[in-house]
Amino acid sequence: MEHQSSTNHSVMKRILLGLRSLPARIVAYLAAKRHAKQASSKLAQHAIPMELKQELVRELRAGWKSQGEQRPETPIEPLSELYNEQERTWIHRIRHETEIANQNNVTRTEAYRAVYFRCPELHWALLAHVVSRNGGWNMTDLQGELLPRLLDRAYRKQTFLLLERANAMIFQDAYPQLLLYEASRKEGRELFSLLPAFGVSGFMRPVWSQFWRRKDPAILTTALIVNEQHVIEAPLVRSTYFKEHVLRKPAFLLQTPLQTNAVFMPYGAPNEGAMKLAGLVLENFRNIEERIEFGKRLYAILYGVPEVHRGVLAFVRAVHHTGSRADYAPHLFTKQLRSQSTRSYVEKLDGCKLKRRAKKFASPELTAAWQDIPVEIGSREDWFQETSEVERYFEQLPMPEVFVISEEHCLAINKIELAVLAAQQLKPSTAHDKRR
């Protein structure tokens, strides 16, 4: 009884100490919000508004309608009866290159980067590269310093599977489209009649055909954003399995308050002892309309704000993606893995700097965190049925009011630290599960 009383007293003491620091944390939070708004406003002064030309949207609408009226049943004939020898060669080559690159998040992210530098008119490839980097960081967070102290091993594995399959499924659909565009450039003629051979939605053929003629990157990028989110909607987001094991779990519902569902775009050198991050926080992953608008706003920031665009390109050129957050913040994170200690966690972060004598947060490379798993795509049905379902996404590309989130990222890390401390106070004697 005496030991229990002492334990309760210790827990209460830690809770009271945490409450004492609350006013200072609120002040810091409000200051970070103010700084973010000021910095975003300053950068936005030089922004170039992104435009979706409505005459091209009307042209697409006619293309979708015409295609819908003529849409045949899904062909079951072998490739030899559908395509000529040269077309079959392109199909086999693109399928092979996609299979090789779809090994894990690191290989996919690099593949997007390589395509962009070969074809910089493909804005979506750069956007996909940056977003895919974030996917890798989210995967390794599950095996890093903090989340293993909050989430059990089974939930972390299921969350990794959701992230991995979404990353792989989008890549399996989008990468052949990018390679087919490259093949068209080499051939000097459009080859988009081959899109069905890769299971690509009929939604994309009029888009690519228009891009071949008009070279308008905003329309193409918006269409690819719309397409990719529909590709994962039914098999993943609305999947009974992932709803049960991930999306409806209390831990997933904590993503918004803990801001673990943000996308960061580093636009400063990673060795300056500070971070320059632009980006946004996704409020509701389960809402497809919100995911699409989120992607459009990221695109508006990446290509509409010159300093962000220049900085992101410099970062992408200089820093190879490993999955570790040390890629963009080596002053806060280390790739070195440390064994999971059963000792009580001690808060490390003070603003955007480590406290004196605090060790860097462990953030492993992807290959150290997770083994590769086989890509499981399965059969796919064409999600596109009605033009009216997608027209609303082609009205505008709005620029967010606040998009500089460097300080907010630090606050998000500190929120997770506080969650770890709170968990320790509630269960001070519970041993932590192992990292792997």
Protein Blocks (a to p, Z undefined) as FASTA:
>chain_A
ZZmmmmmmmmmmmmmmmmmmmmmmmmmmmmmmmmmmmmmmmmmmmpccddddfklmmmmm
mmmmmmmmmoccddfbdfklmpcfklmmmmmmmmmmmmmmmmbmmlmmmmmmmmmmmmmm
lmmlmmmmmmmmmmmmmmmmmmmmmlmmmpcfklmmmmmmmmmmmmmmmmmmmmmmmmmm
mmmmmnopafklmmmmnopafklmmmmmmmmmnopaklmmmmmmmmmmmmmmmmmmmpmk
lmmmmmmgmklmmmmmnopacccddfbdfklopacdeddddfblmlmklmmmmmmmmmmm
mmmmmklmmmmmmmmmmmccehiaklmmmmlbcfbdcdddfbdcddfbghjaccehiacd
ddddfklmpccddddebjaddfbfbfklmmmmmmbccddfblcfklmmmmmmmmmmmmmm
mmmmmmmmbccddfZZ
